[in-house]
C-alpha cells in the first residue's frame, strides 16, 4: 500500500480527525476573542474565567495561553477592536460632514449603533464586567470614552464658529457623553435599545 492509500485508509478509520484542520495563523486568536465576546453577550453576573472560556471553545487552558499571556490581554484585544472601530467611524464622520453639529450627532449615533451591534463589547464599555479584573482595563475604557468626548468638544467648537449658538462646548460634550453612557448601560443590561434621535437632538439644540 502506497502513501496515498495509507492516508485514505487512515481518513476512513478516523473521519473526525481527517475533517479537523489546523487553524490558519491568527484564526485561533480571532476565535478566542469571538467566543469571549459571545460569553459577554450571554450576560450573567458571573466572572468569566479562562477555564469556562476554554470549555466553551473545547480546548485546554494551555491552548489559550499560547495566544494570550493572560485574560487581561484578551480584554485588551477586545478594547483595541472597539477603539479601532469607533474611531474609524468618527474619523469618517469628521471627513464627510462639514457641520460641527452634524458631526457631533453622527458621532454619538455611531457609538450607540456600534454598541447595539456588539452587545458583548458594550458590556465592556458599561464597565460592569471589568469589576474584579485588572484596574488598567477600566482605565483604558475610561480613556477611550474621554477621547470620544474630546472629539465631540472639537466638533461643537466648530459648530460655534459656524453658527450663532450659545452653549459651552465642553459642558455640552459632557452632557452628550452622560446621555451616551445611559444608553450604553441600557444596551448592556438589556433594558432596551439606544434612542439616538429625539433626546440627542434636544441636547444639541
ABEGO torsion letter per residue (X at the ends): XBAAAAAAAAAAABAAAAABBBBBBGAAAAAAAAAAAAAAAAEEABBBBAAAAAAAAGBBAAAAAAABABAAAAAAAAAAAAAAAAAAAAAAAAAABABAAAAAAAAAAAAAAAAAABAAAAAAAAGAAABGBBAAAAAAAAAAAAAAAAAAAAAAAAAAAABBBBBBAAAAAAAAAAAAAAAAAAAAAGAEBBBAAAAAAAAAX
